[in-house]
Amino acid sequence: MVGIINPMKKSTKQTIEQLESLPETLRSEVRDFIALLRSKYLSLKITEKQKAGSLSEEAFVGIWKDHKEFRDSVFWVRENRRSPGAASEWFRS
């Protein structure tokens, strides 16, 4: 009969052995630290998902959809650049 292969990594076994060698008060601190690390890791994952989210799902998208002057944004920008009161940075020398 073939022996059972233990899938636990050597480093994991060593960590568990080190944890078991500690007094209970220190084990409690290790558990708290692990909980802290997990919460940081989970919040990082949530942040990454938010970054990867679609731009169309952002709250600001569509705030100008009902404004008639912005239906053709290219035309609006060109007209405003040409207007006499337009800022000088719109014009090239």
C-alpha positions, -999 to 999 in steps of 0.1 A, spaced: 0 0 0 13 34 -9 18 59 19 -5 89 23 10 121 11 5 150 34 -4 180 13 7 205 40 39 224 31 69 221 53 68 258 60 32 255 71 41 226 94 69 246 109 47 276 115 21 255 133 48 238 154 61 273 164 26 285 172 19 254 193 52 260 213 39 294 224 20 301 256 -18 306 251 -15 344 257 9 347 228 -12 324 206 -41 347 211 -19 376 199 -9 356 168 -46 349 161 -54 386 164 -25 395 141 -37 369 115 -72 385 117 -57 419 111 -37 407 81 -68 390 67 -89 421 70 -62 442 53 -59 416 25 -97 414 20 -100 452 19 -72 453 -7 -91 428 -28 -123 449 -25 -103 480 -36 -89 462 -66 -123 451 -76 -136 486 -73 -107 499 -95 -115 472 -121 -152 482 -121 -167 497 -152 -165 535 -156 -201 536 -167 -211 525 -132 -195 556 -116 -220 581 -101 -208 610 -122 -216 593 -155 -247 607 -171 -250 639 -150 -250 660 -182 -272 637 -203 -303 660 -201 -284 692 -212 -291 700 -248 -259 720 -253 -239 688 -246 -256 665 -270 -229 672 -295 -199 678 -273 -174 683 -301 -196 711 -316 -200 727 -281 -163 727 -275 -155 742 -309 -181 769 -305 -169 778 -271 -133 780 -283 -143 803 -311 -164 827 -289 -150 861 -282 -148 856 -245 -130 822 -247 -98 819 -226 -66 826 -245 -53 791 -239 -77 778 -265 -61 798 -292 -28 790 -309 -5 817 -321 
